[in-house]
Amino acid sequence: MLPEYAPGARNAVRTCLGIHDGDRVAVVKDRGRSDIAEAIEEEAAEAGADVLSWTMEDWVARPAREFPRALAEEILRLKPTASFFIGEGLPGELAFRQPMLRLLTDRLKCRHGHMIGIDRALMLDGMAVDYEEVYRVTRRVYDVVRDASRIEVVTRLGTELTATFSRERRWIPSDGRYHEQGRWGNLPEGEVFTAPWTLDGLLVGEEMGDHFTARYHLFEEPVRIRIKEGRVAAASMPGHPEIEAEIVAYLDQSPCSNRAGEFAIGTNVGLKRIIGNFLQDEKFPGVHVAFGDPYGSETGADWDCGTHVDVLASRADVYADGRQIMQDGRILL
């Protein structure tokens, strides 16, 4: 293990997933993140777990547009109690990751750390923060928003959103602790999210998830997304017609690709800046909205989608039922 990865690996393995003696840990990784995967594997073994890993490129061509049955059978034979995905996300690879997640978390009930897009900077930054503090802050935010019927968001870039919520859909506290079987989250961690009932207004985003984060990092000019009744009504990026066309095409892939599937508040107060990697930046105190799949197995939303892309509005002012809970990205609870 590279010594610089030790704090992040220890957080991921011991603090976040609670790996211990007797665990069986499955690691799915890609070649580009083998050094990070090695750190996670070594830490899990030192915690007393049996560890087995598989490299994506040995099983499927990239971009991976399916989750191979043979790989699924290998994982099933291990009967893991915990798991990690450690790799880059390429366009179209939700078709690999979604069935993998269903296998690991729904069928096998693994405690799962999903490290999509992880890199050296994130291991040294977001994975090395005080996860006890992340847990405490996330829980405070969750205790307020889980009963909220309406949340308003304003940013200096021009975001003005109004979201409403239904008790039929659950808020999920992604607090960095996955010690119960079947729980999982994206690492680095720190957010509270749900599927909104309605969403209206203007979302001005400086960064997007899925493959956009690897391709563009932080946008030179923010994307402007007009939302009406939970659907994207228009998306534009003045001065960058090619990126605008790519975003529009992504949102047009399927009937629900332009539907607001996630509303989330970042709670990782250990982060000091936006770095251009969405896996971490979405946890920076602020708000992000995703269009596409609503993680229905967790939120209770009764629809699904084969795409999911997040849009970041950082340093937000956030009001839950009229109570201000965030000011310019500073959590007030």
C-alpha positions as CSV (number, residue, x, y, z in Angstrom):
1,M,0.0,0.0,0.0
2,L,1.2,3.5,-0.8
3,P,1.6,5.1,2.7
4,E,-0.2,8.3,1.6
5,Y,-3.4,6.2,1.0
6,A,-3.4,4.7,4.5
7,P,-5.7,7.2,6.2
8,G,-8.3,7.1,3.4
9,A,-8.2,3.3,3.2
10,R,-8.6,3.0,6.9
11,N,-11.6,5.3,6.9
12,A,-13.2,3.4,4.0
13,V,-12.6,-0.1,5.5
14,R,-12.9,0.4,9.2
15,T,-14.9,3.6,9.8
16,C,-17.3,3.5,6.9
17,L,-17.9,-0.2,6.3
18,G,-16.8,-1.6,9.7
19,I,-14.9,-4.4,8.1
20,H,-13.8,-7.0,10.8
21,D,-12.6,-10.5,11.3
22,G,-14.9,-13.0,9.6
23,D,-16.0,-10.6,6.8
24,R,-15.8,-11.8,3.2
25,V,-15.0,-8.7,1.0
26,A,-15.6,-8.5,-2.8
27,V,-13.7,-5.8,-4.7
28,V,-14.6,-4.9,-8.3
29,K,-12.0,-2.6,-9.8
30,D,-10.5,-1.3,-13.0
31,R,-6.9,-1.2,-14.0
32,G,-6.6,2.6,-13.8
33,R,-7.4,2.5,-10.0
34,S,-5.4,-0.6,-9.1
35,D,-3.2,1.3,-6.6
36,I,-6.2,2.5,-4.7
37,A,-7.9,-0.9,-4.8
38,E,-4.7,-2.4,-3.5
39,A,-4.8,-0.1,-0.5
40,I,-8.4,-1.0,0.2
41,E,-7.7,-4.7,-0.1
42,E,-4.7,-4.6,2.2
43,E,-6.5,-2.7,4.8
44,A,-9.5,-5.1,4.7
45,A,-7.1,-8.0,5.0
46,E,-5.4,-6.4,8.0
47,A,-8.9,-6.0,9.6
48,G,-9.2,-9.7,9.4
49,A,-11.4,-10.2,6.3
50,D,-11.0,-12.6,3.5
51,V,-10.7,-10.5,0.3
52,L,-11.2,-11.4,-3.3
53,S,-11.0,-9.0,-6.2
54,W,-11.9,-8.9,-9.9
55,T,-10.6,-6.4,-12.6
56,M,-13.3,-5.2,-14.9
57,E,-11.1,-5.4,-18.1
58,D,-10.6,-9.1,-17.5
59,W,-14.3,-9.7,-17.9
60,V,-15.7,-7.0,-20.2
61,A,-14.6,-4.5,-22.8
62,R,-14.7,-0.8,-21.8
63,P,-16.9,1.0,-21.8
64,A,-18.8,-1.8,-20.1
65,R,-22.4,-1.9,-21.3
66,E,-23.3,-5.0,-19.4
67,F,-22.5,-6.8,-16.1
68,P,-21.2,-10.2,-17.2
69,R,-23.1,-13.2,-15.9
70,A,-19.8,-15.1,-15.3
71,L,-18.5,-12.3,-13.1
72,A,-21.8,-12.3,-11.2
73,E,-21.5,-16.1,-10.6
74,E,-17.9,-15.6,-9.3
75,I,-19.2,-13.1,-6.8
76,L,-22.1,-15.3,-5.8
77,R,-19.7,-18.1,-5.0
78,L,-17.8,-15.9,-2.6
79,K,-21.0,-14.9,-0.7
80,P,-19.5,-11.6,0.4
81,T,-20.6,-9.7,3.4
82,A,-19.0,-6.5,2.2
83,S,-17.9,-5.0,-1.1
84,F,-16.3,-2.2,-2.9
85,F,-16.4,-0.8,-6.5
86,I,-13.2,1.1,-7.2
87,G,-13.0,2.5,-10.7
88,E,-13.6,5.2,-13.3
89,G,-17.0,5.8,-14.9
90,L,-17.1,5.8,-18.7
91,P,-20.1,6.8,-20.8
92,G,-22.8,4.1,-20.8
93,E,-21.4,2.2,-17.9
94,L,-24.4,2.5,-15.7
95,A,-25.4,-0.7,-17.5
96,F,-22.5,-2.3,-15.7
97,R,-22.8,-0.6,-12.3
98,Q,-26.6,-0.8,-11.8
99,P,-26.9,-4.6,-12.0
100,M,-23.7,-4.9,-10.0
101,L,-25.2,-2.8,-7.2
102,R,-28.4,-4.8,-7.3
103,L,-26.5,-8.0,-6.9
104,L,-24.3,-6.8,-4.1
105,T,-26.7,-4.7,-2.1
106,D,-30.2,-6.1,-2.8
107,R,-29.5,-9.8,-3.4
108,L,-26.4,-10.4,-1.2
109,K,-27.1,-7.6,1.3
110,C,-23.5,-6.5,1.3
111,R,-22.3,-3.4,3.1
112,H,-21.0,-1.6,0.1
113,G,-18.6,1.3,-0.6
114,H,-19.1,2.6,-4.1
115,M,-16.0,4.5,-5.2
116,I,-16.9,5.5,-8.7
117,G,-14.5,8.1,-10.0
118,I,-12.1,7.8,-7.0
119,D,-8.5,9.1,-7.7
120,R,-5.4,10.1,-5.7
121,A,-6.7,13.5,-4.9
122,L,-9.9,12.1,-3.3
123,M,-8.0,9.5,-1.3
124,L,-5.9,12.3,0.2
125,D,-8.7,14.7,0.7
126,G,-12.3,13.6,1.0
127,M,-11.5,10.1,2.2
128,A,-9.1,11.4,4.9
129,V,-11.5,13.8,6.7
130,D,-12.9,13.3,10.1
131,Y,-15.8,10.8,9.4
132,E,-17.1,11.1,13.0
133,E,-17.8,14.8,12.2
134,V,-19.3,13.9,8.9
135,Y,-21.6,11.5,10.7
136,R,-22.7,14.1,13.3
137,V,-23.4,16.9,10.7
138,T,-25.2,14.5,8.3
139,R,-27.5,13.3,11.1
140,R,-28.3,16.9,12.1
141,V,-29.3,17.9,8.6
142,Y,-31.3,14.6,8.2
143,D,-33.2,15.3,11.4
144,V,-34.4,18.6,9.9
145,V,-35.1,17.8,6.3
146,R,-36.8,14.3,6.7
147,D,-40.0,16.0,7.8
148,A,-39.7,19.0,5.4
149,S,-42.5,19.5,2.9
150,R,-40.8,22.3,1.0
151,I,-37.1,23.3,0.4
152,E,-35.9,26.5,-1.4
153,V,-32.4,26.9,-2.8
154,V,-30.7,30.1,-4.0
155,T,-27.1,30.5,-5.1
156,R,-24.9,33.5,-6.2
157,L,-24.7,31.9,-9.7
158,G,-28.4,32.2,-10.2
159,T,-30.0,29.0,-9.0
160,E,-33.5,29.5,-7.7
161,L,-35.2,26.2,-7.0
162,T,-38.3,25.1,-5.1
163,A,-38.7,21.4,-4.2
164,T,-41.6,19.7,-2.5
165,F,-41.5,16.3,-0.8
166,S,-43.8,13.5,0.1
167,R,-43.8,11.2,3.1
168,E,-44.2,8.4,0.6
169,R,-40.5,8.9,-0.2
170,R,-37.6,8.4,2.2
171,W,-34.7,10.7,3.0
172,I,-31.4,8.8,3.1
173,P,-28.7,10.0,5.5
174,S,-25.4,9.1,3.7
175,D,-23.4,9.6,6.8
176,G,-20.4,7.4,6.0
177,R,-21.4,4.5,8.2
178,Y,-22.5,1.3,6.5
179,H,-22.4,-1.1,9.3
180,E,-25.8,-2.7,8.6
181,Q,-26.1,-5.4,5.9
182,G,-27.5,-4.0,2.6
183,R,-26.5,-0.4,3.3
184,W,-24.2,1.4,0.8
185,G,-23.0,4.8,-0.3
186,N,-20.7,6.7,-2.6
187,L,-17.3,7.3,-1.0
188,P,-16.1,9.9,-0.2
189,E,-19.3,10.4,1.7
190,G,-21.5,13.1,3.3
191,E,-24.9,13.9,2.0
192,V,-28.7,13.6,2.7
193,F,-30.9,12.8,-0.3
194,T,-34.3,11.8,-1.5
195,A,-36.4,11.7,-4.6
196,P,-38.4,15.0,-4.7
197,W,-42.1,15.1,-5.3
198,T,-41.9,18.2,-7.4
199,L,-39.1,20.5,-8.5
200,D,-39.4,23.9,-10.2
201,G,-37.1,26.7,-11.1
202,L,-33.6,27.4,-12.5
203,L,-30.6,25.2,-11.7
204,V,-27.3,26.8,-12.5
205,G,-24.6,24.1,-12.2
206,E,-20.9,24.4,-12.3
207,E,-20.3,20.7,-12.6
208,M,-22.0,17.5,-13.7
209,G,-21.6,13.9,-12.7
210,D,-21.4,10.6,-14.7
211,H,-18.8,10.9,-17.5
212,F,-19.1,14.7,-17.6
213,T,-16.9,15.1,-14.5
214,A,-14.0,13.2,-16.1
215,R,-14.3,15.0,-19.4
216,Y,-14.9,18.6,-18.2
217,H,-14.2,18.7,-14.5
218,L,-15.5,22.2,-13.6
219,F,-17.4,23.9,-16.5
220,E,-15.9,27.1,-17.9
221,E,-19.4,28.5,-18.0
222,P,-22.2,27.0,-15.9
223,V,-25.0,25.0,-17.4
224,R,-28.4,26.6,-17.0
225,I,-31.3,24.0,-16.6
226,R,-34.9,25.2,-16.4
227,I,-37.1,22.8,-14.6
228,K,-40.9,22.7,-14.6
229,E,-43.0,20.2,-12.7
230,G,-40.0,17.9,-12.1
231,R,-38.9,17.8,-15.8
232,V,-36.1,19.6,-17.6
233,A,-37.8,22.2,-19.8
234,A,-34.6,23.6,-21.3
235,A,-30.9,23.2,-20.9
236,S,-28.3,25.7,-22.2
237,M,-24.6,26.6,-21.9
238,P,-24.0,30.0,-23.7
239,G,-20.8,30.0,-25.6
240,H,-20.4,26.2,-25.5
241,P,-22.8,24.7,-28.1
242,E,-21.0,21.3,-28.3
243,I,-21.3,20.7,-24.5
244,E,-24.8,22.0,-24.5
245,A,-25.7,19.5,-27.2
246,E,-24.1,16.7,-25.3
247,I,-26.1,17.6,-22.2
248,V,-29.3,17.8,-24.1
249,A,-28.7,14.4,-25.8
250,Y,-28.0,12.8,-22.4
251,L,-31.2,14.1,-21.0
252,D,-33.1,12.9,-24.0
253,Q,-31.9,9.3,-23.8
254,S,-35.1,7.8,-22.4
255,P,-38.5,9.0,-21.2
256,C,-37.3,9.6,-17.6
257,S,-33.7,10.8,-18.3
258,N,-34.9,14.4,-17.9
259,R,-36.9,13.7,-14.8
260,A,-35.7,15.0,-11.4
261,G,-34.8,11.8,-9.5
262,E,-32.7,13.1,-6.7
263,F,-32.5,16.1,-4.5
264,A,-29.5,16.2,-2.2
265,I,-27.7,18.3,0.4
266,G,-23.9,17.9,0.8
267,T,-22.7,17.5,4.4
268,N,-19.0,16.8,4.3
269,V,-17.8,19.8,6.3
270,G,-14.2,18.6,6.1
271,L,-14.0,19.6,2.4
272,K,-12.5,23.1,1.8
273,R,-12.9,23.5,-2.0
274,I,-14.5,22.3,-5.2
275,I,-11.9,20.2,-7.0
276,G,-13.6,19.1,-10.3
277,N,-14.3,15.5,-9.4
278,F,-18.1,15.0,-8.8
279,L,-17.7,12.0,-6.5
280,Q,-16.3,14.4,-3.9
281,D,-17.7,17.7,-5.0
282,E,-21.3,16.5,-4.5
283,K,-20.5,16.1,-0.8
284,F,-19.3,19.7,-0.5
285,P,-21.9,21.7,1.5
286,G,-24.4,22.8,-1.1
287,V,-27.1,21.2,-3.2
288,H,-27.1,18.8,-6.1
289,V,-30.0,17.6,-8.3
290,A,-29.9,14.4,-10.4
291,F,-31.9,13.7,-13.4
292,G,-32.8,10.1,-14.1
293,D,-32.9,7.1,-11.8
294,P,-34.3,8.0,-8.3
295,Y,-32.6,5.1,-6.4
296,G,-36.1,3.8,-5.8
297,S,-35.1,0.8,-3.6
298,E,-33.8,3.4,-1.1
299,T,-36.0,6.4,-1.6
300,G,-39.3,4.6,-2.3
301,A,-39.8,6.3,-5.7
302,D,-42.0,4.1,-7.9
303,W,-40.1,4.5,-11.2
304,D,-36.7,3.9,-12.5
305,C,-34.4,4.9,-15.3
306,G,-31.2,3.6,-17.0
307,T,-29.4,7.0,-16.7
308,H,-28.6,9.2,-13.8
309,V,-26.6,12.5,-13.9
310,D,-26.1,15.0,-11.1
311,V,-25.7,18.7,-11.4
312,L,-24.0,20.7,-8.7
313,A,-25.0,24.0,-7.2
314,S,-22.4,24.7,-4.5
315,R,-22.3,27.4,-1.8
316,A,-26.1,27.5,-1.5
317,D,-28.6,29.2,0.7
318,V,-31.1,26.5,1.7
319,Y,-34.4,27.0,3.5
320,A,-36.4,24.0,4.8
321,D,-40.0,25.0,5.5
322,G,-38.8,28.6,5.9
323,R,-36.0,27.8,8.3
324,Q,-32.5,28.6,6.9
325,I,-30.2,25.6,7.4
326,M,-27.4,26.7,5.1
327,Q,-25.9,30.0,4.2
328,D,-23.4,30.3,1.3
329,G,-22.5,26.6,1.9
330,R,-22.1,27.0,5.6
331,I,-24.4,24.6,7.6
332,L,-26.2,26.5,10.3
333,L,-27.4,23.5,12.4
